[in-house]
Amino acid sequence: MHIVTLDPSKGHELEAGVVVVGSGPAGAAAAFAVAQAGLAPLVIEEGALFEPSRLGQDGFRALSQLYRDLGGSLTSGPAPTPFLQGRAVGGTSVMNGAISWRLPKHVHEEWCRDDPSLEGSLPFDLVETVTDEVETRLNIRPTPPGIAGRNNELLAQGAQNLGLEHRPISRNVRGCEGRGQCIEGCPAGRKLSMDRSYLEAASVLGARVLPETTVLAVEHDGRRARGIIARTRGGHPLRIRAKVVILAASAVQTPVLLLRSGLVRPPTGFGFQAHPGVSVSGFFEAPVEVWRGATQGHEVIGLVHEGIKIEALGFDRAIASTRLLGVGQRLEEAMAQLAHYAFFGAAIRARARGRVSVGLRGKPRVEYSLLEEDLSKMRRAVSVLGQLMLAAGAERVFPGVHGFAAEVRHPVAMQAIERTGRLSPRAYQSVITHMFGTARMGSVRESAVVRPDFRHHDLDRLYVADSSVFPSNTGVNPQTSILALATLCGREVARAQA
Amino acid sequence: MIGWLQFERVWLRTLIDVILPGPIDVRPEFWAELERASPPLLRIGLRIDAWLLGSWVGLLSVQRRELYLDALSRSRFYLPRQLVFTAKLVACFARSSQETDDAHRHFGSIEGS
């Protein structure tokens, strides 16, 4: 990869044809598409470049090095919820489960119902064609049984016994050894995260990557983007003049950049959607060793139509320990038997919409509260997760819902949570992993931030490529959809520049 | 944000010892990394942990410490539950960090021998 290094002890002024802000899936795919057209983009990334062998040491180090805010960025609202974002060259792709889903057709249909112009500018067939390219480039294949590991096998067994549709998860890996460390960054470098796929390919075509640089705002003259203003690793000012700026910094960071650049017209920052997730642990007589096998290698898809997507969850010992019951001697005893615990999780397609604005010291402030219907889904998800555990042979299940039994041994009791679980966000220990919609795409200026060709409605030569442009959440893992749409964004930029 | 004061570390350390009574050697590097990487809200939460829980738990008899923290972790109020969860998170990270360091030292010495 062509990494640019700047003297951190002084300020700099640079020039570039196309600047891409963010090196995660959106930035990497847009940069690659632009580079294919011979435009040699400069990709700016706030995080550092990590060598695979330096990763995967333990949960705490992974969180502190690869995750924004130690994985502790919190929404504001009645129950502050952590939202996980990567901060490294490759973005969140470095520390996610490598799960791949195509954009569901029904989601695309919803988008087109809201804005019929998308049918023409973003036809489903085109998204499908580009997704095929993404799948080929990232070697996306179902997880083979040989590396699944016991945790994934148990989810399959539970789903089979309950009659729920399930399958191995398709992932962007090559030669996966099943080390169970995807979310700490694969120490063997087997995950085809952006730093090991799209960015490398873009570099071959002339793209450059500038890590450890914080973009502060887009520079513009009110009509068109002129470049970006940033801060170097050493805290000195950096100005980059560019013909085109592509924002690909995530559905949280991108609206903040727009707002800090004076582009404050609603709905910028509004319409934030997410997939809040919950997890359940279960104790099995035989060892599970959740840290062995593909981190997330199996999923239950039988409830996706309800907005509930279930996955096996592999954690390292530190993170898994925090999900165990009790404190003191009881916690020590549970930790001594950690190998016997399995973890399943569910992502909820929540209807709630929140808002991203500029908070203290220019940082993002994410206001987000789940609706009652979302909480109903959440407690149903917990109920099904527990039933899956028991159907797979768990002796005991720990739902982790405040106000409900701490430990459950019978499916009937687990079903009860669907009726009696509290409809309060404070009753659940949830985590947000996918975010959307804060600079939504649409043909009507009043209700959208970018046009259907990804160009900002008010500013020429400014594009948004990340999941901010998605009109809604997708109900499934969005990395592949982001890659597909960002590829189309990059091609639009290339076409416009040509 | 100022770094951890010595007595704050002692209070938080007391809390960690109640949550995970097994031996943990919390090294200065761990505190430094925790301070560097934590977002403001987490830093504030940890300080509330130290001041509200850590200082107070230290005044209880050893037998009662665990009982009270366990009760707080199941409190009907959200804040105490979250405070105990945050402290538990840090305790588990501290343990894991130490185990990793020990493993590296062990394997390092094998490689070096």
Contacts between the chains, C-beta under 8 A, distances in Angstrom:
chain1	res1	chain2	res2	distance
A	57	B	100	5.3
A	57	B	104	7.7
A	58	B	96	4.7
A	58	B	97	6.2
A	58	B	99	7.3
A	58	B	100	4.0
A	59	B	93	6.8
A	59	B	96	5.7
A	60	B	30	7.8
A	60	B	33	7.6
A	60	B	93	3.9
A	60	B	94	7.9
A	60	B	96	5.6
A	60	B	97	4.9
A	61	B	33	7.7
A	61	B	97	7.0
A	61	B	100	7.0
A	63	B	37	7.3
A	63	B	93	7.8
A	64	B	33	5.3
A	64	B	34	7.7
A	64	B	36	7.4
A	64	B	37	3.8
A	65	B	37	7.9
A	69	B	37	7.3
A	69	B	38	7.2
A	69	B	39	3.6
A	69	B	42	7.3
A	70	B	34	7.8
A	70	B	37	4.3
A	70	B	38	5.3
A	70	B	39	6.8
A	70	B	42	6.6
A	72	B	38	6.4
A	72	B	39	5.2
A	72	B	41	7.2
A	72	B	42	4.3
A	73	B	39	5.9
A	74	B	39	7.3
A	74	B	41	5.3
A	74	B	42	7.9
A	79	B	78	7.2
A	80	B	41	7.1
A	316	B	96	7.2
A	317	B	96	5.9
A	317	B	99	7.7
A	318	B	92	4.9
A	318	B	93	5.4
A	318	B	95	7.1
A	318	B	96	3.3
A	318	B	97	7.8
A	319	B	92	7.6
A	321	B	92	4.2
A	321	B	95	7.4
A	321	B	96	7.5
A	322	B	85	7.5
A	322	B	88	5.7
A	322	B	89	5.2
A	322	B	92	5.0
A	326	B	70	6.0
A	326	B	73	7.5
A	327	B	18	6.7
A	327	B	19	4.7
A	327	B	66	6.3
A	327	B	69	4.9
A	327	B	70	5.3
A	327	B	73	6.1
A	327	B	84	6.9
A	327	B	88	6.5
A	328	B	18	6.1
A	328	B	19	6.7
A	328	B	20	7.9
A	328	B	21	5.8
A	328	B	65	7.6
A	328	B	66	3.5
A	328	B	69	7.0
A	328	B	70	6.8
A	329	B	21	6.2
A	329	B	66	6.7
A	330	B	70	7.4
A	331	B	19	6.5
A	331	B	20	6.4
A	331	B	88	7.5
A	332	B	20	6.3
A	332	B	21	6.2
A	332	B	22	5.3
A	335	B	20	7.8
A	360	B	40	7.5
A	402	B	74	7.8
A	402	B	81	6.7
A	406	B	74	7.8
A	426	B	78	4.5
A	429	B	85	7.2
